[in-house]
Structures are given as C-alpha cells and as structure tokens.
C-alpha cells in the first residue's frame, strides 16, 4: 500500500473478506461489468451528448493507454479539477484503470488550496478545463507548476497552452495497444483521494481503497434501490463523495443505470432535463431544495418520473421533507455521512417517524457505530453524544497525517465524526456539529433543534442558527433567515411563534438577520463560520457607533 496510508489491521481485513464485504476488484471493474451487461445502453447523458457504456469503456481505456505513455502509472497522484462534464468520468476511470490515484479537487478551489493539495499529495499531473467564465485554469496551472517540482504534466480539456497537453489531442492519437496499458490493479491499493470538509482549515487527504470504495458505491446504491432503470441526475460536483459514490455516479454504474449531468443549478434547466430524460433520482442539498419549494417548477414541467430526491451535506428539516413529498410526489431520502467512510441513509419504505425525522441508518451491517460522551463513554439510546465509527469502508487514517490521525481516531480505530447525534436502534438523528452548539452562559443550545422549529414558520424559506458573541453570556443565538418571496419577518414575531412551540426560553434566538442567500461551500453546505464572523463584525461596529 502507498506509504503514508494506514491499513486496516489484518484481523479486520480478514473478517471483511470472509464475510463478503470486500470484493477483490478495482473500481474500473464497475464500468467494465456494466459495459459487458449492456454495451449499447446510455451511460452518460448531457444536454447535447449521449455516451453508451461501450463508448465510455473504450474512451477510458484509450485515455488510460495515453496516460501510461506520458509516464503516469501505479500510485501516481493526479489532481483532477473538472466540472460535471463527460470528460470527468473518462479521466476518472482511466486513472483508476492504471492504478493512478485521482485527487478530487473542486472547481471553486484556487491557488492556495491547490498548492496545498499538490504539495500534500506530491501529484505528478493536474487535469483541468481551459476556462470557466472569466477564470483561466491554464494560467493557474502555470503558476502552480512554478511551486510544485513534482508536477510534470498538465492535461487540459479545451485549448492547451505551451507545455500542456490537450485532452482532444491525447484521445486523437491512438495508442498501439490500449489493452497493454492495464496492469493488474491491487484492490488493497488506494483508488481515490477525497478531500475532508476543510471549512475551518486546509483539507486533509482521504485515501479510499478500490475494495472499500466499490463497497461504498454498491451498498449506497442498494439502499436507494438503484437498478438498470435508474436515471440519476448529478447537479453537485462529481468530485465530492456524495455525487461520486454515495451512491452517485459509481452507485449508478454499479447497477447499470444512466447518469444525467445537469448543465447548471438553474432550476428550469434541471427540470426540463428531468422531463426529457425521465430522471428517477436527483441528489440535492438543502439550499436547492428550499429554493425549489419556494417556486412552482413542478407545475411547469412533467416530473412524474421522479421517484426520489436525495439530500446530503446538511440535515433537511422534517417540514421540508413533508413539503417535498407533497409537492413533488416523490420520496425524500436523507443521506448523512462522511467522505472518511460511514454513510447512513433512510430507506424508501421507512415509516414516517424515520423517513421524515431521522438521518438514516448505516448502509452496511458491519458498520460499527457508537455514541459517546466527552470522556469516550457510551451513552444510552436517546441521549445525545458524539458519533464515532469504524467499518469496512471507513478509513483508519488520513494520508500522511500522523498528528491529525492521533486526534481524529481512537486507539482502537474508531473515527471521531465530530457530530452530535442521538441513536434509536441502528438509526441516528443528527443534531449538528460538536462545535456547532451555542453555549449561552453554560446552557447548551442545539442549532439543529431550533432550526427545525423555525422552519415550520410559514414565512421562512430557509434558516440557519449561529452563535454571536455576548459580554455577559459568552454566546447568544442569532437566526439568519431567508424569507418566502414577498414576505418579511420580525424578531418578536419569530419569538412568539417559537414560544408557541413550547421551546425553552434560553434557546430563543436573540437576534434575527434577514438575508437573500447564505454563503455556501462548493458542495452546497452553509458556511456557518462566515455567518458567525459576519454577525460578530456587525456587533462590533454597532458598539463603536
């Protein structure tokens, strides 16, 4: 295994093999199997292209051969920064076929983040598009190469600059024997490096092996009941674990479905494509879903094919799940987990208590989950604590990060997720980040709990609760709210509504900020840190007046 990665102890590895969780195949075999079953079936659909499984396998194999000719091979890291275009899929499968390791950057990342990824991974290649809008990724690559001696190759989808390789040219130059480019890939080797959340510090590299990532995709697809008739729409970045394998692109291909790439986050474009391609599953996030529910898109498009709208990244309030089911006539499926491993999903036939309120149950019977207090002691079912986990697709350590690993993992291999949850049997109910609790003079306020109550207000389209500094109590609660179109809301009106819900007085928000939108990460997570900084600055400015 790649030096700097932490392997599963042999007793666990032997158990996971014996119980059949780990298939000894590489990630490329997901595509190869689908191509053997249904070579002529659409694997990828965009607004103006259709690519069959046979074509995708052939193009990926050709690119794999060309990459080998460039000197890229087993264990070489390659930073991939592509939008949701068919070339992303081709590049990804070409790399895993030759045993190279794609490092999944997002299109919004810029020089500071990419310099970190390149240095941390010692990547030998970097794959980009030429430009998106006014931003030129080629010149960014040139600046990065000056500081990254290991970076030898830059591959550009579009027009390349001097010293860079144009993707089209690589695909146009036939290799002598594409089949010869494939060495046998060891399933125990690293298949993909994902990025940790990185909202408060630079992302860590998450090394996922072929066998654990195949399992991740297969089990997530099963929990969503994917099959050959699945038409899955990807709106959010494919480079993120949610859309890549939970179940995402790889889960779709595991079961021979079709991947539809949305051209943008524009709702009319999304739903016109849903109508045209008879999309059955959409993977979304809270801000998108809240915006859809605030409009009338479902009356302007035929969405009768849509069976499931998945939500990941942050918990979807029960009120929004109910409205989603009523308005769109589909099942809301909550997906809660981490790029480090554990994925929890609600099941499509769950009773409403679980479907509408829980964060789901682990997708694997071998997933071990514990809820612990600050001293690491297990708490009873129903009590809140930190979720820790280990299992056959949860990593045992970040790449080349021994100091961080000592903090993030227990001595017996459990990953500390940093989330506060309650457990009911195997189902978990997420209450927010461990560091996302407001401490009001010693009284702890769960942001998740109060947000769920505020969501029920008819004038509220979206809400997030953050801590604001206070000289007496240390912290108080500030509610940032996006109101429904044409509506406004006052703090006293909101407080009166919450009192009517029977909420404890110390949990009431003590400031209300109406905003048009929330700052979000590239994958749609609300950046609460920025909101905390914003309200702290406003309070400071008000004091100085």
C-alpha positions, 0 to 999 in steps of 0.5 A: 500500500502507498506509504503514508496510508494506514491499513486496516489491521489484518484481523479486520481485513480478514473478517471483511473478506470472509464475510463478503464485504470486500470484493477483490476488484478495482473500481474500473471493474464497475464500468467494465461489468456494466459495459459487458451487461449492456454495451449499447445502453446510455451511460452518460447523458448531457444536454447535447451528448449521449455516451453508451457504456461501450463508448465510455469503456473504450474512451477510458481505456484509450485515455488510460493507454495515453496516460501510461505513455506520458509516464503516469502509472501505479500510485501516481497522484493526479489532481483532477479539477473538472466540472460535471462534464463527460470528460470527468468520468473518462479521466476518472476511470482511466486513472483508476484503470492504471492504478493512478490515484485521482485527487478530487479537487473542486472547481471553486478551489484556487491557488492556495488550496491547490498548492496545498493539495499538490504539495500534500499529495506530491501529484505528478499531473493536474487535469483541468478545463481551459476556462470557466467564465472569466477564470483561466485554469491554464494560467493557474496551472502555470503558476502552480507548476512554478511551486510544485517540482513534482508536477510534470504534466498538465492535461487540459480539456479545451485549448492547451497552452505551451507545455500542456497537453490537450485532452482532444489531442491525447484521445486523437492519437491512438495508442498501439495497444490500449489493452497493454496499458492495464496492469493488474490493479491491487484492490488493497491499493488506494483508488481515490483521494477525497478531500475532508470538509476543510471549512475551518482549515486546509483539507486533509487527504482521504485515501479510499481503497478500490475494495472499500470504495466499490463497497461504498458505491454498491451498498449506497446504491442498494439502499436507494434501490438503484437498478438498470432503470435508474436515471440519476441526475448529478447537479453537485460536483462529481468530485465530492463523495456524495455525487461520486459514490454515495451512491452517485455516479459509481452507485449508478454504474454499479447497477447499470443505470444512466447518469444525467449531468445537469448543465447548471443549478438553474432550476428550469434547466434541471427540470426540463432535463428531468422531463426529457430524460425521465430522471428517477433520482436527483441528489440535492442539498438543502439550499436547492431544495428550499429554493425549489419549494419556494417556486412552482417548477413542478407545475411547469414541467412533467416530473412524474418520473421522479421517484426520489430526491436525495439530500446530503451535506446538511440535515433537511428539516422534517417540514421540508421533507413533508413539503417535498413529498407533497409537492413533488410526489416523490420520496425524500431520502436523507443521506448523512455521512462522511467522505472518511467512510460511514454513510447512513441513509433512510430507506424508501419504505421507512415509516414516517417517524424515520423517513421524515425525522431521522438521518438514516441508518448505516448502509452496511451491517458491519458498520460499527457505530457508537455514541459517546460522551466527552470522556469516550463513554457510551451513552444510552439510546436517546441521549445525545453524544458524539458519533464515532465509527469504524467499518469496512469502508471507513478509513483508519487514517488520513494520508500522511497525517500522523498528528491529525490521525492521533486526534481524529481516531481512537486507539482502537480505530474508531473515527471521531465524526465530530457530530452530535447525534442521538441513536434509536436502534441502528438509526441516528438523528443528527443534531449538528456539529460538536462545535456547532452548539451555542453555549449561552452562559453554560446552557447548551443550545442545539442549532439543529433543534431550533432550526427545525422549529423555525422552519415550520414558520410559514414565512421562512424559506430557509434558516440557519442558527449561529452563535454571536458573541455576548459580554455577559453570556459568552454566546447568544443565538442569532437566526439568519433567515431567508424569507418566502418571496414577498414576505418579511419577518420580525424578531418578536414575531419569530419569538412568539411563534417559537414560544408557541412551540413550547421551546425553552426560553434560553434557546430563543434566538436573540437576534434575527438577520434577514438575508437573500442567500447564505454563503455556501461551500462548493458542495452546497453546505452553509458556511456557518463560520462566515455567518458567525464572523459576519454577525460578530463584525456587525456587533462590533461596529454597532458598539463603536457607533 
